[in-house]
Amino acid sequence: MAVCEDPIEATQPYGIDDGVTRQLVLDDMIAILLVTPAMKRVRILQISHLG
């Protein structure tokens, strides 16, 4: 998935653009992510189904 390869490019800022808390918006869900580029980690904080 693109978010694992380039999480900043594949996601949008969530709240204040701190470069760490991001949101991934897809057709049927939104995921709030914690991105730590230095450690190459993406942690899912919340998933909301839009259906």
C-alpha positions as CSV (number, residue, x, y, z in Angstrom):
1,M,0.0,0.0,0.0
2,A,1.2,3.5,-0.8
3,V,0.8,4.7,2.8
4,C,3.6,2.3,3.9
5,E,6.0,3.6,1.2
6,D,5.3,7.3,1.5
7,P,2.9,8.0,4.4
8,I,3.2,11.8,4.2
9,E,2.3,11.9,0.5
10,A,-0.5,9.3,0.7
11,T,-2.3,10.9,3.7
12,Q,-3.6,14.3,4.7
13,P,-2.9,16.3,7.9
14,Y,-5.3,15.5,10.8
15,G,-6.0,18.5,13.0
16,I,-2.9,20.7,13.3
17,D,-0.4,19.8,10.7
18,D,2.3,18.5,13.0
19,G,3.6,16.1,10.4
20,V,3.0,13.1,12.7
21,T,-0.8,12.7,13.0
22,R,-2.3,12.0,9.6
23,Q,-5.5,10.8,8.1
24,L,-6.0,8.3,5.3
25,V,-9.3,8.9,3.5
26,L,-10.6,6.1,1.3
27,D,-14.0,5.5,-0.3
28,D,-15.5,3.6,2.6
29,M,-13.2,4.4,5.6
30,I,-11.1,7.0,7.3
31,A,-8.0,5.9,9.3
32,I,-6.2,8.2,11.8
33,L,-2.5,7.3,11.7
34,L,0.6,8.2,13.8
35,V,3.5,8.5,11.3
36,T,7.1,8.4,12.5
37,P,9.2,8.7,9.3
38,A,12.5,8.5,11.2
39,M,11.6,5.0,12.4
40,K,9.7,4.1,9.3
41,R,6.5,3.3,11.2
42,V,2.9,3.9,10.7
43,R,0.6,3.2,13.6
44,I,-3.2,3.0,13.3
45,L,-4.9,5.1,16.0
46,Q,-8.5,4.9,14.8
47,I,-10.5,3.4,11.9
48,S,-14.0,4.7,11.0
49,H,-16.2,2.9,8.5
50,L,-18.3,5.2,6.3
51,G,-21.1,3.1,5.2
